[in-house]
Amino acid sequence: DGGITQSPKYLFRKEGQNVTLSCEQNLNHDAMYWYRQDPGQGLRLIYYSQIVNDFQKGDIAEGYSVSREKKESFPLTVTSAQKNPTAFYLCASSNLAEQYFGPGTRLTVT
Amino acid sequence: RKEVEQDPGPFNVPEGATVAFNCTYSNSASQSFFWYRQDCRKEPKLLMSVYSSGNEDGRFTAQLNRASQYISLLIRDSKLSDSATYLCVVNIAGKLTFGTGTRLTIIP
């Protein structure tokens, strides 16, 4: 079964803790992306990677970090420096123009 | 001006009706265009790409007007299962920019 998996589906953390969200794909896509979605807003790009061992900041990278050590995996760390981390986080991958999304992780920080 | 603008709705439409909504984009260098569908609390799913000549997929028709910088989505014979938020997406220099979505509810 080809696809993108994100885990966990729901994640709760205390303020001040770093947390890492997982994203794995077996579609053999080169490019991977992280977005966040807040109520009433469009998806905003956090980081993206077009090839292994390389990644670029998106529009709202502050307070986040990523790594791309394997083609299949693109984990996102939400650090304590992120001012408003509570959101719906979506990972996507693509080979050409179209992007395909994982099921998302809802992060709540209190 | 936002890069991609959509009427947020909500649009409440009776089952079987035809519904259409537009999306405008500001960057004339935009290269490709898509409609995604997002159900409540789920991930966006690609509905269809939008080609310059217009394209149809079953009950769905997408059109692009480069001169006026808008794309449209038409849904014919709407079903209850069409209830969702429809996201307009524009590819600008390899990066996708998402509209905030148009919420559609089909009423029995």
Chai-1 contact restraints between the chains, C-beta under 6 A:
chainA,res_idxA,chainB,res_idxB,connection_type,confidence,min_distance_angstrom,max_distance_angstrom,comment,restraint_id
A,G42,B,F98,contact,1.0,0.0,6.0,A-B,restraint_1
A,G42,B,G99,contact,1.0,0.0,6.0,A-B,restraint_2
A,G42,B,T100,contact,1.0,0.0,6.0,A-B,restraint_3
A,L43,B,F98,contact,1.0,0.0,6.0,A-B,restraint_4
A,L90,B,E43,contact,1.0,0.0,6.0,A-B,restraint_5
A,A97,B,S32,contact,1.0,0.0,6.0,A-B,restraint_6
A,A97,B,N91,contact,1.0,0.0,6.0,A-B,restraint_7
A,E98,B,L46,contact,1.0,0.0,6.0,A-B,restraint_8
A,F101,B,E43,contact,1.0,0.0,6.0,A-B,restraint_9
A,F101,B,P44,contact,1.0,0.0,6.0,A-B,restraint_10
A,P103,B,E43,contact,1.0,0.0,6.0,A-B,restraint_11
A,G104,B,E43,contact,1.0,0.0,6.0,A-B,restraint_12
